[in-house]
Amino acid sequence: MNSESQPGTVYLVGAGPGDPDLLTLRAAHLLRTCDVILPDDLVSDEVLDLASPTATIIPVGKRCGQPRITQAEIHALMIHHARPKNGQPGSSVLRLKSGDPLIFGRAGEEIAALREASIPFEIVPGITTAFAAAASLLTPLTDRTAASKLILATAHHAEGKVDLTPSWSGAFPEHSTLVIYMPGRNFAALAEDLMHSGIAPGTPCVAVSKATTRDQQVTATTLEKLGTAHVGPAPVILLIGNAIQPDLQLNQHPIHLD
């Protein structure tokens, strides 16, 4: 792996959950050296502050209620800036995604578009929100006595639609921790579906809003009480399972007990 950003190359990079201290060294270096940066909406301002002052930053976020850019337009921007022009090499392009670029993003579609256009690319992993949220709560996600399996799921599917049905067939696997990204706001319906799948009503459930940022909010409850819990604003991630035992003495972020 070449340490310097290369002209005409697209970098699909994980920006982590928001705290710039959680960037990888590779991600921080590419922020300082890439010519064009295409960040998701969830990439924090603190992370973007590390970009080169000469970089062109083109936000490509797609959040509900805000102006949208299509996935095809994102592909077109990556390819346009990376391609050579007038005999000159293309720009180095940083496609910056929150968390890890390969988890619940649309990296697969972007990879396919870059391959079809014969644009060289590199993938740089990032810390996904599940791991960062658990670390901030000082709780494990797995435990030899409580959870030997970790399941990452999302309630959002194609075209931003919310599907509250579990992301597995049959009963929920025993001795598991479930992490739900982008759960939507209908927590009562989601909890009901999860209990129908076999998760006990009294199972610990923690909702983390804006994980690792200065605005992080934590709501500790149980699955049966999730529907009436005071959960902070999006983005929210849910940690569910008997291994989840957050340190409720934390005082650096607001904590709600419901």
Wavefront OBJ file of the C-alpha trace (Angstrom):
o trace
v 0.000 0.000 0.000
v 1.430 3.353 -1.075
v 1.271 5.845 1.794
v 0.689 8.797 -0.547
v -2.639 9.469 -2.250
v -2.348 8.742 -5.952
v -3.729 10.870 -8.803
v -6.731 9.298 -10.477
v -7.484 6.977 -7.554
v -10.676 6.827 -5.483
v -10.370 5.954 -1.797
v -13.435 4.482 -0.051
v -12.600 5.391 3.535
v -14.254 4.847 6.896
v -14.429 8.048 8.953
v -15.436 6.238 12.131
v -18.463 7.233 14.226
v -17.643 10.928 14.606
v -14.767 11.429 17.042
v -11.696 12.411 14.969
v -9.459 10.642 17.502
v -10.969 7.365 16.254
v -9.783 7.820 12.668
v -7.178 5.397 11.419
v -3.790 6.876 10.600
v -4.414 6.030 6.944
v -7.749 7.872 6.911
v -6.207 10.949 8.565
v -3.373 10.970 6.039
v -5.756 10.753 3.081
v -7.838 13.597 4.518
v -4.732 15.766 4.501
v -3.618 14.845 0.997
v -6.596 14.049 -1.271
v -7.671 16.626 -3.842
v -11.437 16.016 -3.727
v -13.483 14.834 -0.732
v -17.017 13.438 -1.031
v -18.310 13.027 2.550
v -21.529 11.435 3.752
v -23.826 13.623 5.821
v -22.952 11.746 9.026
v -19.241 12.531 8.752
v -18.607 15.025 11.547
v -17.355 18.571 11.077
v -14.464 17.737 13.415
v -13.299 15.054 10.981
v -13.670 17.340 7.963
v -11.641 20.007 9.759
v -8.617 17.746 9.201
v -8.923 18.050 5.411
v -6.347 19.927 3.380
v -7.294 23.621 3.003
v -6.816 23.194 -0.748
v -9.176 20.213 -1.036
v -12.507 20.543 -2.802
v -15.227 19.238 -0.449
v -18.505 18.200 -2.072
v -21.075 16.908 0.475
v -23.009 13.908 -0.841
v -25.203 13.219 2.199
v -28.643 11.684 1.830
v -30.678 12.390 4.966
v -34.454 12.332 5.341
v -36.036 15.756 4.875
v -32.943 17.244 3.263
v -31.960 17.707 -0.388
v -30.949 14.381 -1.862
v -28.252 13.338 -4.252
v -28.793 10.076 -6.044
v -26.390 7.179 -5.810
v -25.831 7.440 -9.571
v -24.777 11.071 -9.117
v -22.266 10.034 -6.453
v -20.822 7.485 -8.879
v -20.602 10.159 -11.555
v -18.764 12.568 -9.222
v -16.179 9.969 -8.214
v -15.505 8.985 -11.818
v -15.489 12.551 -13.162
v -12.908 13.810 -10.696
v -10.675 10.729 -10.891
v -10.504 10.560 -14.692
v -7.640 12.263 -16.572
v -8.545 15.506 -18.334
v -6.773 17.380 -21.111
v -3.721 15.182 -20.827
v -3.467 15.744 -17.062
v -3.884 12.991 -14.453
v -7.143 12.837 -12.559
v -7.600 13.986 -8.972
v -7.198 11.819 -5.906
v -10.743 11.351 -4.584
v -11.670 10.575 -0.986
v -15.125 9.014 -0.710
v -15.608 9.452 3.030
v -18.195 7.298 4.778
v -19.199 7.307 8.446
v -18.210 4.243 10.433
v -16.790 1.489 8.251
v -17.329 1.811 4.487
v -18.320 -1.840 4.074
v -21.038 -2.002 6.755
v -24.565 -0.839 5.815
v -23.342 1.680 3.293
v -23.552 1.357 -0.474
v -19.906 0.552 -1.040
v -20.811 -2.463 -3.169
v -22.537 -0.256 -5.728
v -19.678 2.238 -5.716
v -17.110 -0.514 -6.173
v -19.068 -1.881 -9.131
v -19.281 1.580 -10.731
v -15.548 2.200 -10.308
v -14.669 -1.191 -11.755
v -16.948 -0.640 -14.740
v -15.273 2.725 -15.363
v -11.772 1.213 -14.892
v -10.996 3.671 -12.094
v -8.422 2.373 -9.581
v -9.654 2.389 -5.994
v -8.640 1.426 -2.483
v -10.740 0.595 0.586
v -9.674 1.844 4.023
v -11.629 0.369 6.949
v -12.940 2.465 9.813
v -14.272 1.857 13.312
v -17.919 0.934 12.969
v -20.385 2.606 15.321
v -21.302 -0.598 17.157
v -17.769 -1.027 18.472
v -17.314 2.659 19.287
v -20.651 2.893 21.119
v -19.888 -0.182 23.220
v -16.440 1.178 24.059
v -17.905 4.507 25.168
v -20.249 2.605 27.521
v -17.454 0.378 28.843
v -19.495 -2.716 27.992
v -18.567 -5.824 26.006
v -20.589 -6.951 23.011
v -19.766 -10.604 23.619
v -19.229 -12.509 26.851
v -18.368 -16.146 27.549
v -21.339 -16.478 29.899
v -23.914 -14.368 28.021
v -23.244 -14.002 24.294
v -21.086 -16.023 21.933
v -22.568 -14.467 18.782
v -22.759 -10.890 17.514
v -25.409 -9.931 14.954
v -25.265 -6.613 13.087
v -28.550 -5.658 11.431
v -30.296 -2.617 10.011
v -33.955 -1.666 9.790
v -33.343 0.291 6.566
v -33.341 -1.341 3.163
v -33.418 -0.177 -0.451
v -34.626 3.381 -1.132
v -34.487 4.239 2.581
v -37.529 2.155 3.497
v -37.843 0.905 7.056
v -38.542 -2.790 7.580
v -39.250 -3.634 11.210
v -39.122 -7.390 10.653
v -36.001 -9.104 12.007
v -33.149 -9.632 9.562
v -33.092 -13.387 10.058
v -35.488 -16.279 9.503
v -36.907 -18.285 12.373
v -36.262 -17.681 16.049
v -33.573 -15.303 17.227
v -30.316 -17.182 17.917
v -29.697 -17.847 21.595
v -26.772 -16.316 23.475
v -26.467 -13.446 21.018
v -25.960 -9.706 21.078
v -27.988 -7.792 18.520
v -26.891 -4.398 17.207
v -29.383 -2.485 15.051
v -28.154 0.377 12.901
v -30.631 2.967 11.590
v -33.579 1.583 13.606
v -36.006 4.366 12.658
v -38.219 5.928 15.326
v -40.992 3.352 15.753
v -39.270 1.693 18.691
v -42.483 0.147 20.032
v -43.136 -1.790 16.818
v -39.494 -2.790 16.533
v -39.424 -4.067 20.115
v -42.651 -6.013 19.543
v -41.184 -7.732 16.489
v -37.998 -8.587 18.336
v -39.898 -10.060 21.271
v -41.993 -12.129 18.850
v -38.745 -13.500 17.441
v -37.873 -14.872 20.864
v -35.881 -12.175 22.634
v -37.001 -11.973 26.267
v -38.858 -8.754 27.217
v -36.460 -8.058 30.080
v -33.340 -8.186 27.893
v -31.085 -5.145 28.395
v -31.367 -2.586 25.609
v -29.273 0.546 25.203
v -29.981 3.255 22.621
v -27.020 5.477 21.804
v -27.674 8.735 19.980
v -24.818 10.449 18.108
v -22.276 7.967 19.439
v -18.814 9.282 20.425
v -19.659 12.909 19.618
v -19.980 15.723 22.154
v -23.775 15.368 21.734
v -23.907 11.668 22.581
v -26.981 10.594 24.570
v -27.477 7.179 26.131
v -30.789 5.556 27.062
v -30.559 2.366 29.125
v -33.749 0.322 29.305
v -35.130 -3.137 28.543
v -36.621 -4.378 25.297
v -40.184 -4.315 26.635
v -39.800 -0.668 27.695
v -38.004 0.531 24.584
v -41.215 1.850 22.996
v -41.755 4.382 25.799
v -38.093 5.223 26.446
v -36.628 8.692 25.960
v -34.278 8.142 23.003
v -32.127 10.939 21.641
v -32.131 12.208 18.054
v -30.816 10.345 15.021
v -28.429 8.828 14.265
v -29.251 6.138 16.827
v -27.818 2.671 17.297
v -29.402 -0.022 19.490
v -27.417 -2.555 21.522
v -29.563 -5.471 22.739
v -28.501 -8.527 24.730
v -27.535 -9.876 28.123
v -23.872 -9.055 27.505
v -24.747 -5.347 27.373
v -24.015 -3.963 30.831
v -23.191 -0.259 30.400
v -21.330 1.660 33.063
v -24.108 3.975 34.225
v -21.684 6.001 36.327
v -20.376 7.669 33.180
v -20.784 11.413 33.464
v -19.383 12.727 30.189
v -22.661 12.177 28.312
v -26.350 12.441 29.274
v -27.785 9.084 30.379
v -31.461 8.250 30.679
v -32.751 5.272 32.648
v -36.122 4.068 31.389
l 1 2 3 4 5 6 7 8 9 10 11 12 13 14 15 16 17 18 19 20 21 22 23 24 25 26 27 28 29 30 31 32 33 34 35 36 37 38 39 40 41 42 43 44 45 46 47 48 49 50 51 52 53 54 55 56 57 58 59 60 61 62 63 64 65 66 67 68 69 70 71 72 73 74 75 76 77 78 79 80 81 82 83 84 85 86 87 88 89 90 91 92 93 94 95 96 97 98 99 100 101 102 103 104 105 106 107 108 109 110 111 112 113 114 115 116 117 118 119 120 121 122 123 124 125 126 127 128 129 130 131 132 133 134 135 136 137 138 139 140 141 142 143 144 145 146 147 148 149 150 151 152 153 154 155 156 157 158 159 160 161 162 163 164 165 166 167 168 169 170 171 172 173 174 175 176 177 178 179 180 181 182 183 184 185 186 187 188 189 190 191 192 193 194 195 196 197 198 199 200 201 202 203 204 205 206 207 208 209 210 211 212 213 214 215 216 217 218 219 220 221 222 223 224 225 226 227 228 229 230 231 232 233 234 235 236 237 238 239 240 241 242 243 244 245 246 247 248 249 250 251 252 253 254 255 256 257 258
